Amino acid sequence: MTAPVPASFGTLPDGREVTVHTLTAPGGPVLRVLDLGATVQALHLPDRAGGTTNVALGHPDAAACAALPEAFLGAVVGRYANRIAGARFDLDGRTVALAANEGGNTLHGGPDGFHRRTWQVVEAGPDRLVLELVSPDGDQGFPGELTARATYTVSGHTVALDLEARTDAPTVVNLAGHAYLNLAGEGSGTVEDHLLTVAADHYLPVGRDGLPTGGLAPVAGTPLDLTTPARLGERMRSEHPHVAAVGGIDHSFHLRGTGLRAAARLEDPASGRSVELWTDQPALQVYTGNALDGAITGPGGRGYPRGAGLALEPQRHPDSPNRPELSDPVLRPGETCRSRTEWRFRY
C-alpha cells in the first residue's frame, strides 16, 4: 500500500495550516490524525450495515480546534498530563514555577500545551504515522529541552499509540492520549448506556479542583467500583461526594499489575461494539466528559452534551511531581520515557 497524501484541515487564526493524515488496515479501523496536537480527529469502525461509524469525538476543522471552550479532544497532552497543584513543584532542591491555566494550577501542560503545537511528521505510511515535537527549555516553565514522539499504528482491529520522550536536563513528563470514545457513534448522544470495566482496586479521591485530597482509596463500596461491568449513567450521576465533587467521573485509577496488560473494557450493548484498552502505565484517568455542555460541535454537526464521550487516559497519577509516592514522573538525561496504549476493538 502507498501512503495517502495528507489533506488540509484548514487554517488556524495565527496562520498555521493544519493537515490530517488517514491510517487504515484492510477491513479494520480508519484513523484520522492531525499534525496539530498529534490529535485523533476521527476513528471509523465497520458497522453492521456494511458502512462505517465514527466513534471518536473531534473538531470539524482547524478553526474549531483553536476555539474555546477547550476539551483537548483527541490530543496528545503534555508536557505533563493532568494537574499539578499550585503550578509548581520541587526538583533536585529547587522550586520550578509553571504557567497556570486552571485557577492557580497547571492542567495538561499549561495554556500553550502540546495540544496546541504543530508536530512534525517524521514518518508517514498507510498504517503508521510518526510525529515529533521539540519543547524548548523553560516551555510553560518546565525545565530541559524535551523531544517527544507519538507513533500511531493501525493493524487488524487494533489502534496503537506509542509515546516517548527524551530530555537534556532533569524534568518531569507525563504524556497521554486524550481520545474520547462513543461506541454508538460520534454525535449520537451520550455514553450513559455504555458499560465500563476497569482493572483497578484503588482510586485517587479528588476535590472540586480535581487535585488529590489524600492517598489511594479502595473502590469497594463506592460508585467507582468498576471491577465488574457498570452502566456509566448510574455511576457518573451518583451523589457520592467523590463523584459529585467533580460532576461525574474524573478520577485516576491505580491499575493492577505491571507491563502491557488489559486495563479497561468499554461496551455499547446497542451497537454490539466494544473496545479493550491495554497499557503499560500505572494509572488510568477515567473522564466522563463532565464539562461538555453542547458548546462544542463535532464533525456531524451536533453539539456535545455532558457525557458525549468517555476519555480513558493511561498515564501517571495527577500531581505526582508534588506527590512522588503516587508515581515517579522524573525524566533525566540519557533516559527515555516510553508508554504504549492499544485500543482493541470488536464490532
C-alpha positions in Angstrom: 0.0 0.0 0.0 1.2 3.5 -0.7 0.9 6.2 1.9 -2.1 8.5 1.4 -1.4 12.2 0.8 -2.2 14.3 3.8 -5.1 16.7 3.3 -5.7 20.2 4.6 -7.8 20.5 7.7 -8.0 24.3 7.5 -6.0 27.2 8.9 -5.6 28.4 12.5 -6.2 32.1 13.4 -2.4 32.5 13.6 -2.0 31.4 10.0 -0.7 27.8 10.6 -2.2 25.3 8.2 -3.3 22.0 9.9 -3.1 18.7 8.0 -4.9 15.5 8.5 -3.4 12.0 7.9 -5.5 8.9 7.3 -4.3 5.5 8.5 -6.0 2.2 7.8 -5.6 -1.6 7.6 -7.6 -3.9 5.4 -11.0 -4.5 6.9 -10.0 -2.5 10.0 -10.4 0.9 11.6 -9.8 4.1 9.7 -8.0 6.6 11.8 -7.6 10.3 11.1 -4.8 12.1 12.9 -4.0 15.8 12.8 -0.4 17.2 13.0 -1.9 19.8 15.4 -1.5 18.2 18.8 -0.9 14.7 17.3 -4.7 14.6 17.6 -7.1 11.7 16.9 -9.7 13.7 14.9 -11.9 10.7 13.9 -11.9 6.9 14.2 -14.2 5.0 11.8 -15.2 1.4 12.6 -17.0 -1.0 10.3 -20.7 -1.3 11.1 -23.4 -3.9 10.7 -24.9 -2.1 7.7 -21.7 -2.5 5.7 -20.6 1.1 6.2 -18.5 2.8 8.9 -19.3 4.8 12.0 -17.0 7.4 13.6 -16.7 6.6 17.3 -14.2 9.4 18.3 -15.2 12.9 19.3 -13.4 15.6 17.4 -13.5 19.0 15.8 -14.8 19.6 12.3 -11.9 21.9 11.2 -8.8 23.8 12.3 -10.7 26.9 13.4 -12.8 24.8 15.8 -9.7 23.3 17.3 -8.4 26.7 18.4 -11.8 28.0 19.7 -12.9 27.9 23.3 -14.0 26.1 25.4 -11.1 23.7 25.4 -11.8 20.0 25.7 -8.5 18.5 24.5 -10.5 16.3 22.1 -8.2 13.5 20.9 -4.9 15.3 21.5 -1.7 14.1 23.0 -1.4 16.3 26.1 1.8 17.3 27.8 4.4 18.1 28.9 2.5 16.9 31.9 -1.0 15.4 31.5 -3.5 16.1 34.3 -3.0 18.6 37.1 0.0 20.0 39.0 -1.1 21.7 42.2 -0.2 25.4 42.6 1.5 25.4 39.2 4.8 24.5 40.9 6.9 21.6 42.2 10.4 21.0 43.6 13.0 19.1 41.6 16.6 18.5 42.8 16.3 21.1 45.5 14.9 23.9 43.5 11.3 25.1 43.0 10.0 25.1 39.4 7.2 27.6 38.7 4.8 26.7 35.8 2.3 28.6 33.8 -1.2 28.2 35.4 -4.3 27.6 33.2 -6.9 26.2 35.6 -7.2 28.5 38.6 -3.8 28.5 40.2 -3.0 25.0 38.9 -1.4 23.7 35.7 -3.6 21.4 33.6 -2.3 19.3 30.7 0.9 21.2 30.3 -0.3 24.8 30.6 -2.1 27.3 28.5 0.1 26.5 25.5 0.4 22.8 26.0 1.4 20.2 23.4 -2.2 20.0 22.2 -1.8 23.5 20.6 1.5 22.7 18.9 2.2 21.7 15.3 4.0 18.3 15.5 6.5 17.5 12.7 5.9 14.4 10.6 8.8 12.1 10.8 7.3 9.1 9.0 4.0 8.6 7.2 2.7 5.3 5.8 -0.6 3.8 5.0 -0.9 2.3 8.5 1.7 4.2 10.6 2.3 7.8 11.4 5.3 9.2 13.5 5.1 12.7 14.8 7.7 14.7 16.7 7.7 17.8 18.9 10.6 19.6 20.4 9.7 21.6 23.6 12.4 24.1 24.5 13.9 24.6 27.9 11.5 26.7 30.0 8.5 25.9 27.9 5.4 26.7 30.1 8.0 26.8 32.9 9.2 23.2 32.6 13.0 22.7 32.7 15.0 21.0 30.0 14.6 20.7 26.2 12.2 17.8 25.7 11.9 15.8 22.4 8.6 13.9 22.3 7.4 11.4 19.7 3.9 10.0 19.1 3.5 6.9 16.8 0.1 5.8 15.7 -0.3 2.3 14.1 -3.4 0.6 12.8 -3.3 -3.2 12.5 -6.2 -5.6 12.2 -8.8 -4.4 14.7 -6.3 -2.6 16.8 -5.2 1.1 17.0 -1.9 1.7 19.0 -0.3 4.8 20.3 3.3 4.7 21.4 4.7 7.8 23.2 8.3 8.5 24.1 10.3 11.5 25.4 13.9 12.4 26.0 15.4 15.4 27.8 18.7 17.2 28.1 18.1 18.2 31.7 16.1 16.8 34.6 12.4 17.4 34.2 9.0 15.8 34.7 7.0 14.3 32.0 3.6 12.6 31.6 2.4 12.3 28.0 -1.1 10.9 27.5 -3.6 10.5 24.7 -6.9 12.2 25.4 -9.2 10.5 22.9 -12.9 10.5 23.7 -14.9 7.5 22.5 -18.6 7.0 22.0 -19.1 3.5 20.5 -22.7 4.3 19.5 -21.2 7.0 17.2 -19.9 10.5 17.5 -22.7 12.9 18.0 -25.2 10.1 18.8 -26.0 11.3 22.3 -24.2 10.2 25.5 -22.2 7.2 26.8 -24.6 6.7 29.7 -25.8 3.3 28.5 -22.2 2.1 27.8 -20.8 -0.5 30.2 -17.3 0.1 31.7 -14.9 -2.2 33.5 -11.6 -1.1 34.9 -8.9 -3.4 36.3 -8.3 -1.3 39.4 -9.0 -2.0 43.1 -8.0 1.5 44.2 -8.6 5.1 43.0 -7.4 8.6 43.9 -10.0 10.7 45.7 -10.0 14.4 44.5 -11.6 17.6 45.5 -13.6 20.1 43.4 -10.4 21.3 41.8 -9.6 17.7 40.6 -6.5 17.5 42.8 -5.8 14.6 45.1 -7.1 15.0 48.6 -5.0 12.2 50.1 -3.7 8.8 49.2 -5.2 5.9 47.2 -8.6 4.5 48.5 -10.3 1.2 47.8 -13.0 1.3 45.1 -15.1 -1.3 47.1 -18.4 0.1 48.3 -18.2 3.2 46.1 -19.7 4.1 42.7 -16.1 4.0 41.4 -16.0 0.2 41.8 -15.7 -0.7 38.1 -14.2 -4.1 38.7 -17.3 -5.6 37.0 -19.2 -4.1 34.1 -21.1 -0.9 35.3 -23.6 1.3 33.4 -21.9 4.7 33.2 -25.0 6.8 33.6 -25.7 5.3 37.1 -22.1 5.9 38.2 -21.4 9.4 36.7 -24.7 10.8 38.2 -24.1 9.3 41.7 -24.5 11.6 44.7 -21.4 10.0 46.3 -19.2 13.0 47.5 -16.2 11.9 45.5 -18.3 11.8 42.3 -20.5 14.9 43.0 -17.3 17.0 43.7 -16.3 16.8 40.0 -19.7 16.4 38.4 -19.2 12.8 37.3 -16.2 10.5 37.0 -12.8 12.3 36.6 -10.6 10.1 38.7 -7.3 8.3 38.4 -7.5 4.6 38.9 -4.4 2.6 40.1 -4.2 -0.3 37.7 -3.4 -3.9 38.8 -0.1 -5.4 37.6 2.7 -4.0 35.5 3.8 -4.2 31.9 1.4 -4.2 28.9 -1.9 -5.5 30.2 -5.7 -5.1 29.9 -6.7 -2.0 31.8 -10.3 -1.4 30.8 -13.2 -2.6 28.7 -15.9 -0.3 27.2 -19.1 -1.9 25.7 -22.1 -0.4 23.8 -24.8 -3.1 24.1 -27.0 -1.4 21.4 -24.4 -1.4 18.6 -22.5 -4.5 19.8 -19.2 -2.6 19.6 -16.6 -2.9 22.4 -13.0 -1.9 23.0 -10.5 -3.3 25.3 -7.8 -0.8 26.3 -4.3 -2.2 27.0 -1.5 -0.1 28.6 1.8 -0.4 30.4 1.1 2.7 32.5 0.5 2.6 36.3 -2.7 4.6 36.3 -5.8 5.3 34.1 -7.7 8.6 34.2 -11.4 8.0 33.5 -13.3 11.1 32.4 -16.9 11.1 31.5 -16.9 14.5 29.7 -18.4 16.3 32.7 -17.6 19.8 31.4 -19.1 19.3 28.0 -22.3 21.3 27.7 -23.2 21.5 24.0 -20.9 24.4 23.2 -18.5 22.2 21.1 -19.9 20.9 17.8 -18.5 17.8 16.2 -18.0 16.9 12.6 -21.5 15.5 12.4 -22.9 19.0 13.2 -24.3 18.2 16.7 -23.2 19.8 20.0 -21.5 17.5 22.5 -23.6 17.4 25.7 -22.3 16.2 29.1 -21.2 12.6 28.8 -21.0 12.7 25.0 -17.8 10.7 25.1 -15.6 8.8 27.5 -11.8 9.5 27.8 -9.7 6.7 29.0 -6.2 8.2 29.6 -3.3 5.9 30.6 -0.7 7.9 32.5 0.9 8.6 35.8 -1.2 9.8 38.7 -2.1 13.6 38.9 0.2 15.9 40.9 2.9 13.3 41.1 5.6 16.0 40.8 4.4 17.0 44.3 3.3 13.5 45.3 6.2 11.2 44.3 4.7 8.4 46.4 1.9 8.1 43.8 4.2 7.6 40.8 7.6 8.7 39.5 7.4 11.5 36.9 11.1 12.5 36.8 13.0 12.1 33.5 16.7 12.6 33.4 19.3 12.9 30.5 20.2 9.6 29.0 16.8 8.1 29.8 13.8 7.6 27.6 10.2 7.7 28.9 8.0 5.3 26.9 4.4 4.3 27.0 2.1 2.2 24.9 -1.7 2.2 24.6 -3.7 -0.2 22.5 -7.4 0.0 21.7 -8.5 -3.5 20.7 -11.9 -3.2 19.0 -14.7 -5.7 18.5 -17.6 -5.0 16.1 
